[in-house]
């Protein structure tokens, strides 16, 4: 019975492929939601708002914000893994590359399709890169770092996401029905994808 609940084992190469594929897919899924123009998740509302204010591509701002958040790990004594650093750089590059290829859309049914596809693919992407066990993303690490300092996870996460959503909205980020749908669905979807996609290093032995 115990083995049924243990993650499948995978080589370092296979885990790295999952990490890189997950980060690329994450950037693509965010680009789909941007093209849908129906509202983004809290962090991406912030990224979009800052991008509009700074006149920079949203992917570039995603990289910059990720780097700043990573600096906040220092007083929290969090240690980044290789996946953390890859997350900072690759997601932003994938967003900008995907947006360069995806045309703007206007038909409402297509926009809703892009929104829903973006949310589902983002959950799959999260399961892939988090499940590869190379370290959390900078934003997730901020939450777990606060939890390690005694801040309850739901309090810390809520405070962080409400704050970035408010700043993003004030700077011109897209808040809408997509923001609500994202908030209601991303947690359960990620829970499922982590269950399916988490793997363990082959060198780890479970007893």
Order of alpha helices (4+ residues) and beta strands (2+ residues): beta-alpha-alpha-alpha-alpha-alpha-alpha-alpha-alpha-alpha-beta
